[in-house]
Amino acid sequence: MKILFFTGKGGVGKSTMAAAAAWQLSRKSRVLIVSLDPAHNLGDIFGVALQDNKSRYANTLFLKEIDLQKLSREYLQREINVLSGTYKYLQTLNLDNYFSVLKYSPGIEEYALLTSIEKIISNETDFDYIIFDTPPTGLTLRFLALPRVTITWIDRLIQIRQKILEKRYTIHRIRGPLSNEETVLNYSEKDDDILKRLRKLNNNYQALNKTLQGENCSIILVFNPDILSLKESQRLIEGLNDLNLPLRLLINNKVTDENIEMAAYIEKNMSKTAKDIPVDRVLLSKTLLGGKDGKLYDIPEDITSNLL
């Protein structure tokens, strides 16, 4: 299974290019395209109403939109349930007051998106391609960076937890057995639920990071022939390089006769930033449109030729 992320500055045509790629790939393969972008243009492009459950558009093409607000609420509730269950002995402190403000915590949306991506990749194994239409640059870089960031934090938390268990075991030998009614009182690593959860999370994020950096994952950067798009795209490329994530294709979208000189200038500069990465050019007059008749009007260029 191959995984494709279409990313870029807001308004450059990520959704259009992702839809075109999905349509073209579905001629020979089973394809699932998932919109992670809160703007959710995917349904409009295909001329259908989409929901959180995947919908069949054609025999080998399925569509899905992620409700980010709903996803964030569900993610937060799961984490609250875990914390509440693990730290029952702190219920007297009225933790509900603290949990109620967690929804405003930085990173909730990013972790919710990452959890959804991990779930889709793990569960939708009967597809040849999974295509993700991502949010604009900033949010995309943040959730793609999370596996590596989280692995670093979890490694440190495991060390801290091991120290705590070591101190408890020392106290146990001095004062006698501790009660094991609450998770927090365990002093053996094999019995400690918190340590087991940390290690499970570490394994999950290690596997996801390996998938994102692997040869079956591709990031496609869509940009327009203008300076603002160039600057933001260059910052995104630098971020992808820092994260060791596989940029495979550049798409210069919305090229016209009027901006063709600027398009060439932008492509030249993009190629300097992303050396040896192929560049596809898509003319504005040939961009893909959705129709109420349920048909998808294809663009002549096969933008997937560099992804196969």
BELJOFEN-V446260 format. One line per field, one symbol per residue. burial: b if it has 24 or more other C-alpha atoms within 12 Angstrom, else e. A space follows every 50 residues. Layout:
BEGIN
burial->???
END
This chain:
BEGIN
burial->bbbbbbbbbbbbbbbbbbbbbbbbbbeebbbbbbbbbbebbbbbbbebeb eeeeeebeebbbbbbbbbeebbeebbeeebeebeebeeeeeeeeeeeeee eebeeebbbbbbbbbbbbebbeebeebbbbbbbbbbbbbbbbbbbbbbeb beebeeebeebbeebeebeeeeeeeeeeeeeebbbbbbbeebbbbebbbe bbebbbebbebbbeebbbbbbbbbbbeebbebbbebbebbeebbbbbbbb bbbbbeeeeeeebbebbebbbebbeebbbbbbbbeebbbbeeeeebebbe ebbbeebe
END
